[in-house]
């Protein structure tokens, strides 16, 4: 899935599990990432700002779920049974 500049994302639970298995923390896995730039040559990778730390880096879209699309007034929320 390609994300747009301004989209607010959250790590998928599987990304947190992989982090626990490897013992290596991933930047921002407990928080949100704001998409700040796209790569014209790739629909998979984008630049984003980790809201937890304020650090920007290159991310892979397969690790994220959409929380709020740019321009949307609606915020996605998981039901407790999905957590």
N, C-alpha and C positions, 0 to 999 in steps of 0.2 A: 504494500500500500504506500502510495506517495503522500506525504504530508505537505502542507503549505506553510509559508512563513506566517507566523502568528498563531499556529495551532498549539494547544496545550496538551501534552502527552504525559502518560504515567507508565512506568515499567510494567511489563507483564509479570505475573507471579512466577513464571518459569525462569525469568532472568534472575530473580532473587534466589531461587532454588539453585541454579547453576553457580551463583556467587557463593552460596553456603557450601556447596560440594567442592569447589576449587579452593576455598579459603581465601580467595582474593576479592576484596571489596570492589565493586564497580561504582564509579562516581555517580552519585545521584539515585541509587537504586531505591531509596526510601522516599523519594520525593517526585517532583514533576520536572519536565523538560519543556522549555518553550522553543519552538522552531524559529531560528533566526535567519537561516539562509538555505537555499537548495543548491543542488549540483545539477546543472543542465545535462550532464553526461550520465546521470544515474537517478533512477526512481527509488532505489533502495537506501541510499545514503543522504544524510542532510546534516547541517550544522545546527546545534542547539545549545541553549544555556540551561545548565542545571540550576534550578531555582534554589535548591538546598545550599549550594556552595558558591554560586555566581560564576562558575567556570564554564567556558564555551569549548566545545569539542565536536568532532565528527562522530555521528551516531549511525546505527543501522536500524531501519524502520521495523524490522521483524521482532525487535525487543519491546515494542511499545503498543499500548492501547490508546485510542483517542479519548480525551477527556472533554475537550471543547474545541470545535473547529473555528477557525478565524471567521469573524462576522456572525457567529451563532450566539444567541442569547441563552441557549440551553446547555446545561452541564450534565454529562453522563455520570450516573452514579450506579455502582454495582449494588445488587441486593446482597444482604448479609449472607445468604446461602451460597453466593458465588465467590465469596472471599476465601 
